[in-house]
Amino acid sequence: MTVQDRFLIAYESRHYEDADWGAQADRWTASFYTAADTTVFGTAVITRVVPGVTPNPREVFEADPGLLDRIPRVIFTEDGGLVPELAKMRPSLLLLLESVHVTDDWRGKGVGMRLAVAALRQLAVSGTVAVCYPAPIHDHGPDEPCSYESDDPEIRRPDEEAVAKLQKAWERQGFAQFDQAVYIMALV
């Protein structure tokens, strides 16, 4: 990378139409590129939830979970409220980091993670809490078993090692373990 290469982030959002355009969570995609080369080399998908406004986010995510299968079960109660420990923080906004992906050339350099945190900070307002689940993204079909869920420790071990490394890396960014390997960070 040369001195004139600067990282840039472009945002795209998907809002779900309803009576007030606010009843469902909206998803944002932050795309990463450099000023010298406008080819996108990575993305972060961020779901925005306004506590008390988005009706029962847990129910919404059960219908359309994306990659957020664990996070909603950990941070929302059955009726869509915040679990007590998170409610104590009184967040005005939750930014759920659904995924971070960078191309092979950029993988392992921490660039995707730092840019994802920068993207979260740009979307934050006062009182925002960011939430993530540090784990590798798996490309498998709905009927194929996830290697992390395998009973065979030799199949599971690489995923467990990757999770441990990712957890430490997210901790260096300021995230702290919340519950069931879900991490949170107050942004503003």
matplotlib code that plots the C-alpha trace (Angstrom):
import matplotlib.pyplot as plt

x = [0.0, 1.4, 1.0, -1.7, -3.8, -6.5, -9.2, -12.8, -16.1, -19.3, -22.7, -25.8, -28.9, -32.0, -35.1, -38.2, -41.4, -44.1, -46.5, -43.7, -40.6, -39.3, -41.1, -38.4, -34.6, -32.7, -29.5, -26.5, -23.7, -20.4, -18.1, -14.3, -12.0, -9.0, -8.8, -6.2, -8.3, -12.1, -12.5, -14.4, -12.1, -14.4, -17.7, -19.4, -23.1, -24.6, -28.2, -29.6, -32.2, -33.8, -34.8, -38.4, -39.2, -38.4, -41.2, -39.9, -36.6, -36.1, -39.2, -38.1, -34.7, -36.2, -38.0, -35.0, -31.8, -29.1, -26.0, -27.4, -28.6, -26.9, -27.0, -30.8, -31.2, -28.5, -29.5, -33.3, -35.9, -38.7, -41.0, -38.3, -37.1, -33.5, -32.1, -31.6, -27.8, -28.0, -31.0, -28.9, -26.8, -29.9, -28.8, -30.5, -29.4, -28.0, -25.7, -25.5, -22.4, -23.7, -20.5, -17.2, -15.6, -12.4, -10.8, -7.9, -5.3, -6.5, -7.2, -5.3, -4.1, -6.8, -7.9, -11.5, -11.9, -10.7, -12.8, -15.9, -15.3, -15.0, -18.2, -20.0, -18.7, -20.0, -23.5, -23.6, -25.5, -25.2, -25.9, -25.1, -24.0, -22.3, -22.8, -20.9, -20.3, -16.6, -16.7, -15.5, -18.1, -19.1, -20.2, -22.4, -25.9, -28.8, -28.8, -25.0, -23.6, -21.5, -18.1, -18.3, -21.2, -19.5, -19.0, -15.5, -12.9, -10.5, -13.2, -14.1, -10.6, -9.8, -13.0, -12.4, -8.9, -10.2, -12.9, -10.3, -8.1, -11.1, -12.3, -8.9, -8.7, -12.2, -11.2, -8.2, -10.8, -12.6, -15.3, -15.9, -17.6, -21.2, -22.8, -22.5, -19.5, -21.4, -19.4, -20.5, -19.0, -20.5, -19.6, -20.6]
y = [0.0, 3.4, 6.7, 7.9, 4.9, 5.9, 3.7, 4.8, 3.4, 3.6, 2.8, 1.3, 0.6, -1.5, -0.1, -2.2, -0.4, -0.3, 2.4, 4.6, 3.0, 2.2, -0.9, -3.2, -3.2, -1.9, -3.4, -1.4, -2.6, -0.8, -1.3, -0.8, 0.4, 2.7, 6.1, 4.6, 1.6, 1.9, -1.9, -3.0, -5.3, -5.9, -5.3, -5.2, -5.8, -3.9, -4.2, -1.2, -1.6, 1.1, -0.3, 0.3, 1.4, -1.7, -4.1, -7.4, -7.5, -11.1, -12.1, -10.1, -11.9, -15.3, -14.6, -13.1, -13.8, -13.2, -14.3, -13.0, -16.4, -16.1, -12.4, -11.9, -14.9, -13.5, -9.8, -9.9, -11.5, -13.6, -10.6, -8.4, -6.4, -6.1, -8.7, -7.1, -6.8, -4.9, -2.9, -1.5, 0.3, 2.1, 2.0, 4.4, 2.4, -1.1, -1.8, -5.5, -6.4, -9.2, -10.0, -8.7, -10.0, -9.0, -10.4, -12.8, -10.1, -8.1, -11.1, -11.4, -7.8, -6.4, -4.0, -5.4, -5.3, -1.7, -0.5, -2.3, -0.5, 2.8, 2.0, 1.3, 4.6, 6.5, 5.1, 5.6, 8.3, 9.1, 6.0, 3.4, -0.1, -2.2, -6.0, -8.7, -12.5, -13.1, -16.3, -17.3, -17.0, -20.4, -21.1, -24.1, -25.0, -25.1, -28.9, -29.2, -29.4, -26.5, -27.7, -25.9, -28.0, -31.3, -34.0, -34.7, -32.5, -32.7, -31.1, -28.6, -27.6, -25.1, -23.2, -23.1, -21.7, -19.2, -18.1, -17.6, -15.5, -13.4, -12.8, -11.5, -9.3, -7.8, -7.2, -5.2, -3.0, -2.3, -5.0, -7.1, -10.4, -10.0, -13.5, -16.8, -15.5, -12.4, -9.2, -5.6, -2.1, 1.2, 3.5, 7.0]
z = [0.0, -0.9, 1.0, -1.3, -0.6, 1.9, 3.1, 2.2, 3.3, 1.3, 2.9, 1.4, 3.5, 3.2, 5.0, 5.3, 4.3, 6.9, 8.3, 9.7, 8.0, 11.5, 12.7, 11.5, 11.9, 8.8, 7.4, 6.3, 4.1, 4.5, 1.6, 1.9, -0.8, -1.3, -3.0, -5.4, -6.3, -6.1, -6.2, -3.1, -1.1, 1.9, 3.5, 6.9, 7.3, 10.2, 11.5, 13.2, 16.0, 18.0, 21.4, 22.2, 18.6, 16.6, 17.8, 18.9, 17.1, 18.2, 16.3, 13.2, 13.3, 13.6, 10.3, 8.6, 10.6, 8.1, 9.9, 13.2, 14.5, 18.0, 18.7, 18.9, 21.3, 23.6, 23.8, 23.4, 25.6, 24.1, 23.9, 22.2, 25.2, 26.1, 28.5, 32.0, 31.8, 28.5, 29.6, 32.4, 29.8, 28.5, 24.8, 22.5, 19.5, 18.9, 16.0, 15.4, 13.4, 11.2, 9.3, 8.1, 5.0, 3.2, 0.1, 0.5, -0.2, 2.8, 5.1, 8.4, 8.5, 10.8, 8.2, 7.9, 11.6, 12.0, 9.1, 10.5, 13.8, 11.9, 10.1, 13.3, 14.8, 11.8, 12.2, 16.0, 17.9, 21.6, 23.7, 20.9, 21.8, 19.2, 19.3, 17.5, 17.7, 16.8, 14.7, 11.2, 8.5, 7.2, 3.7, 3.9, 2.9, 5.2, 5.3, 5.8, 9.3, 10.6, 11.5, 14.8, 15.8, 14.9, 17.5, 16.0, 17.9, 14.9, 12.7, 15.3, 16.5, 13.6, 14.2, 18.0, 17.3, 14.9, 17.4, 20.2, 17.9, 16.7, 20.3, 21.3, 18.2, 18.9, 22.5, 21.2, 19.3, 22.6, 22.7, 25.8, 26.3, 27.2, 27.3, 25.3, 23.3, 22.1, 22.6, 23.1, 23.1, 24.0, 21.1, 22.2]

ax = plt.figure().add_subplot(projection="3d")
ax.plot(x, y, z, "-o")
ax.set_aspect("equal")
plt.show()
